[in-house]
C-alpha cells in the first residue's frame, strides 16, 4: 500500500467581537409595541405604565404589574341617567321579552319629563309672561293649601249683656260699643265682678281682642290681669292680659259651640287710686 502523507488540519478561527452596526441581522424582527387601550368606564389604570386594563384583569396587560391598587375609570355623569341593562347569563341566548316594550316606553317617558322640565325652567327664566303666570298660580295654590289648615274667624256680638256689678255711668254695654273712649267700670269688692253674655245662637269662640283700663287715665282704676271664662258646656278657659293700653289679641278655648259665656275678672293690675276695675273693650271671634 503506497504511503500517503497526513494533511494537517487548519487551526479553528476564533470569532471576533461584533461591532455595533445600523444593519439588522437577516431573519430578525424588532418587537412592536402594542397600541394603548382607550380607557372605558370601569377600566383599571396601571400605576406603573398608565395602561387601561379591562376590569376582569388582575395584572397589567402591558407591563405585568399587579392591579390591586389601580385607579378605576369613572363613569360619565350622563350615563348614570340611562337605565342599566342586566348582562345576559352565561350560556343563555338573548331573546325578546314582553317587558322590553314597557321599558322602552318608560325610558321615553322619563326622557320626555326631563326635556319638559328643562324647557319649563328655561321658559321661566327667559319669558316674563310665563314667569308671572307661574308665580300667580303658585300663590293661588299656597292660599288654597293654607285654607285647609287656617280656620277663618268672624266677629260675633252678644245680643244680651249683663253684669254682676257696675259703677254709675259705666254699664257693661260700654265694653262692647267698639269705642275706645268708653269703658265698663265695676267695684272688686265684696266679690270680683263678672259679665254674662248671650249671643242668641250657638257659637264656637276661638279668639278675642281686649283693651283694659280707663283710656283717658290708665292708672285711675284697676286693669284686668286674668279673665276666667265659663261656658254652659262646663268648659272653662283662662285668659292672661298684659298691663298695656294697646289692644291685645288672645286665644279662647270654648270647647265647642256655646250660646253664652260668663267673663269673670279674677285677677287685676292694681291701681293706687280707687277700688274699681275698668274694661275698655272686648270683642269675640268665632268659627264661621
C-alpha positions as CSV (number, residue, x, y, z in Angstrom):
1,X,0.0,0.0,0.0
2,X,1.6,3.3,-1.1
3,X,2.4,5.8,1.7
4,X,0.1,8.8,1.9
5,X,1.2,11.9,3.8
6,X,-1.0,13.1,6.7
7,X,-2.6,16.5,6.0
8,X,-2.6,19.0,8.8
9,X,-5.9,20.5,9.8
10,X,-6.2,24.3,9.8
11,X,-6.5,25.9,13.2
12,X,-10.1,26.9,14.0
13,X,-10.8,30.6,13.6
14,X,-11.9,32.3,16.8
15,X,-14.9,34.6,16.3
16,X,-14.0,38.2,16.8
17,X,-16.0,40.8,18.6
18,X,-19.1,42.0,16.8
19,X,-19.1,45.8,16.4
20,X,-22.4,47.7,16.5
21,X,-23.9,48.4,13.2
22,X,-27.1,50.0,11.8
23,X,-28.0,46.9,9.9
24,X,-30.1,44.2,11.5
25,X,-29.2,40.6,11.0
26,X,-31.3,38.8,8.4
27,X,-34.3,37.0,9.7
28,X,-34.7,39.0,13.0
29,X,-37.7,41.2,13.9
30,X,-37.9,44.2,16.2
31,X,-40.5,43.9,18.9
32,X,-43.6,46.0,18.2
33,X,-45.3,48.0,20.9
34,X,-49.0,47.3,21.2
35,X,-51.4,50.3,20.9
36,X,-52.7,51.6,24.2
37,X,-56.3,50.7,25.1
38,X,-58.8,53.6,25.0
39,X,-59.9,54.0,28.7
40,X,-63.6,53.0,29.3
41,X,-65.8,53.3,32.3
42,X,-64.7,50.7,34.9
43,X,-61.2,50.1,33.4
44,X,-58.2,49.7,35.7
45,X,-55.4,52.2,35.1
46,X,-52.0,50.7,35.8
47,X,-50.0,52.8,38.3
48,X,-46.7,51.8,36.6
49,X,-47.3,52.4,32.9
50,X,-50.7,54.0,32.7
51,X,-52.3,51.3,30.6
52,X,-56.1,50.9,30.7
53,X,-57.0,47.3,31.5
54,X,-60.4,45.6,31.5
55,X,-61.9,45.3,35.0
56,X,-61.5,41.5,34.9
57,X,-57.7,41.6,34.7
58,X,-55.5,41.2,37.8
59,X,-52.2,42.1,36.2
60,X,-51.4,44.8,33.6
61,X,-51.5,43.6,30.0
62,X,-48.6,45.9,29.1
63,X,-46.1,45.7,32.0
64,X,-47.4,42.8,34.1
65,X,-47.7,44.9,37.3
66,X,-50.4,44.0,39.8
67,X,-53.7,45.9,39.5
68,X,-54.7,45.7,43.2
69,X,-54.4,49.4,43.8
70,X,-55.2,50.5,40.2
71,X,-57.4,53.6,39.7
72,X,-60.8,52.9,38.2
73,X,-62.1,55.0,35.3
74,X,-65.3,56.7,36.5
75,X,-68.5,56.5,34.5
76,X,-69.6,59.7,32.7
77,X,-72.3,61.6,34.5
78,X,-74.9,61.5,31.7
79,X,-74.7,57.7,31.5
80,X,-76.0,57.5,35.1
81,X,-79.3,58.8,33.9
82,X,-79.7,55.9,31.5
83,X,-81.2,52.7,32.8
84,X,-78.7,49.9,33.2
85,X,-79.0,46.7,31.2
86,X,-78.5,43.5,33.0
87,X,-75.8,41.4,31.3
88,X,-77.1,38.1,29.9
89,X,-76.3,35.0,31.9
90,X,-73.6,32.6,30.7
91,X,-74.9,30.1,28.2
92,X,-78.2,31.9,27.7
93,X,-79.4,33.1,24.4
94,X,-80.7,36.7,24.1
95,X,-84.4,36.8,23.3
96,X,-87.1,39.4,23.3
97,X,-89.1,39.7,26.4
98,X,-92.6,41.1,26.8
99,X,-91.3,43.7,29.3
100,X,-88.9,45.2,26.8
101,X,-91.6,47.3,25.2
102,X,-92.6,48.6,28.6
103,X,-89.0,49.5,29.5
104,X,-88.7,51.4,26.2
105,X,-91.9,53.3,26.9
106,X,-90.7,54.1,30.4
107,X,-87.4,55.4,29.0
108,X,-89.2,57.6,26.6
109,X,-91.5,59.0,29.3
110,X,-88.5,59.7,31.6
111,X,-86.6,61.5,28.9
112,X,-89.7,63.4,27.9
113,X,-90.2,64.5,31.5
114,X,-86.5,65.7,31.7
115,X,-86.8,67.6,28.5
116,X,-90.1,69.2,29.6
117,X,-88.7,70.2,32.9
118,X,-85.6,71.8,31.4
119,X,-87.8,73.6,28.9
120,X,-90.1,74.9,31.7
121,X,-87.0,76.1,33.7
122,X,-85.7,77.9,30.6
123,X,-89.1,79.5,29.9
124,X,-89.4,80.6,33.5
125,X,-86.1,82.4,33.3
126,X,-86.5,83.9,29.8
127,X,-90.2,84.6,29.3
128,X,-91.6,87.2,31.7
129,X,-95.2,86.4,31.0
130,X,-94.7,82.7,31.7
131,X,-92.9,83.6,34.9
132,X,-95.8,85.8,36.0
133,X,-98.3,83.1,35.3
134,X,-96.3,80.5,37.3
135,X,-95.9,82.9,40.2
136,X,-99.6,83.8,40.3
137,X,-100.6,80.1,40.1
138,X,-98.2,79.2,42.9
139,X,-99.7,81.9,45.1
140,X,-103.2,80.6,44.4
141,X,-102.2,77.1,45.3
142,X,-100.5,78.3,48.5
143,X,-103.6,80.1,49.6
144,X,-105.8,77.0,48.9
145,X,-103.5,74.8,50.9
146,X,-103.3,77.4,53.7
147,X,-107.1,77.5,53.8
148,X,-107.1,73.8,54.7
149,X,-105.2,74.4,57.9
150,X,-106.1,78.0,58.9
151,X,-109.5,78.5,60.4
152,X,-111.4,81.6,59.2
153,X,-112.9,83.6,62.1
154,X,-115.7,86.2,62.1
155,X,-116.6,88.7,64.9
156,X,-119.7,87.9,67.0
157,X,-121.6,90.4,69.1
158,X,-123.7,89.4,72.1
159,X,-127.4,90.2,71.9
160,X,-127.7,90.2,75.7
161,X,-125.2,91.8,78.2
162,X,-125.5,91.8,81.9
163,X,-123.0,92.2,84.8
164,X,-122.8,91.2,88.4
165,X,-121.7,94.7,89.3
166,X,-121.2,98.1,87.7
167,X,-120.3,101.7,88.7
168,X,-122.6,104.6,88.0
169,X,-122.3,105.9,84.4
170,X,-120.2,102.9,83.2
171,X,-122.6,100.0,82.4
172,X,-121.3,96.7,80.9
173,X,-122.6,97.7,77.4
174,X,-119.8,100.2,77.1
175,X,-117.3,97.3,76.8
176,X,-119.0,96.2,73.6
177,X,-119.7,99.5,71.8
178,X,-116.5,99.5,69.7
179,X,-115.5,102.8,71.2
180,X,-112.0,103.3,72.7
181,X,-113.1,106.2,74.9
182,X,-115.7,104.4,77.0
183,X,-115.3,101.5,79.5
184,X,-117.1,99.2,81.9
185,X,-116.3,100.0,85.5
186,X,-117.2,97.8,88.5
187,X,-116.0,97.5,92.1
188,X,-113.9,94.5,93.0
189,X,-115.5,94.1,96.5
190,X,-117.3,92.4,98.0
191,X,-116.5,89.9,95.2
192,X,-114.8,90.2,91.8
193,X,-117.2,91.3,89.1
194,X,-118.3,89.3,86.0
195,X,-120.0,89.8,82.7
196,X,-122.7,87.5,81.4
197,X,-123.0,87.4,77.5
198,X,-125.8,85.8,75.4
199,X,-125.1,85.5,71.7
200,X,-128.6,84.4,70.7
201,X,-127.2,81.4,68.9
202,X,-124.5,78.8,69.3
203,X,-121.0,80.0,68.5
204,X,-117.6,78.4,68.7
205,X,-115.4,81.1,70.2
206,X,-111.7,80.9,69.3
207,X,-110.2,84.4,69.8
208,X,-110.8,87.8,71.5
209,X,-109.5,91.4,71.3
210,X,-109.2,93.1,74.6
211,X,-108.5,96.7,75.8
212,X,-108.1,97.3,79.5
213,X,-108.4,100.3,81.9
214,X,-109.6,103.8,81.6
215,X,-108.5,105.0,78.1
216,X,-108.1,108.6,79.4
217,X,-106.2,107.6,82.6
218,X,-104.8,104.1,82.8
219,X,-103.9,104.4,86.5
220,X,-107.3,105.7,87.5
221,X,-108.6,102.2,88.1
222,X,-107.5,98.5,88.3
223,X,-106.9,96.7,85.0
224,X,-107.9,93.1,84.4
225,X,-104.9,90.7,84.6
226,X,-106.7,87.4,84.2
227,X,-110.2,86.7,82.8
228,X,-111.9,83.3,83.7
229,X,-114.4,82.2,81.0
230,X,-117.1,79.8,81.9
231,X,-119.3,78.1,79.2
232,X,-122.6,76.4,79.6
233,X,-121.0,73.2,78.4
234,X,-118.9,73.1,81.6
235,X,-115.7,74.1,79.7
236,X,-113.6,76.9,81.2
237,X,-110.8,79.0,79.8
238,X,-108.3,81.4,81.4
239,X,-107.0,84.5,79.5
240,X,-103.9,86.3,80.7
241,X,-104.0,90.1,80.0
242,X,-100.9,92.4,79.8
243,X,-100.9,95.8,81.6
244,X,-101.0,98.0,78.4
245,X,-103.5,100.4,76.9
246,X,-103.0,98.9,73.5
247,X,-105.3,96.2,72.1
248,X,-104.4,92.6,72.7
249,X,-105.4,89.5,70.7
250,X,-105.8,86.4,72.9
251,X,-106.8,82.8,72.3
252,X,-110.1,81.4,73.6
253,X,-110.9,77.7,74.1
254,X,-114.6,77.3,74.2
255,X,-114.5,73.5,73.7
256,X,-117.3,73.6,71.0
257,X,-120.4,75.6,70.2
258,X,-122.0,77.5,73.1
259,X,-124.8,80.0,73.3
260,X,-123.4,82.1,76.2
261,X,-120.3,82.8,78.2
262,X,-119.5,84.2,81.7
263,X,-116.4,86.5,81.8
264,X,-115.1,86.7,85.4
265,X,-112.4,89.2,86.4
266,X,-110.3,87.1,88.8
267,X,-107.1,89.0,88.9
268,X,-106.1,92.6,88.1
269,X,-103.2,95.0,87.9
270,X,-103.6,97.2,90.9
271,X,-104.1,100.9,91.0
272,X,-103.3,103.3,93.9
273,X,-106.5,105.3,93.2
274,X,-109.9,103.7,93.8
275,X,-111.1,100.2,94.2
276,X,-112.7,99.6,90.8
277,X,-111.6,97.6,87.7
278,X,-112.1,99.0,84.2
279,X,-112.5,97.1,81.0
280,X,-112.5,99.4,77.9
281,X,-113.4,96.9,75.1
282,X,-113.7,93.1,74.5
283,X,-114.7,91.6,71.1
284,X,-115.1,87.9,70.5
285,X,-114.4,85.9,67.2
286,X,-115.9,82.6,66.4
287,X,-115.5,80.0,63.6
288,X,-117.6,80.8,60.6
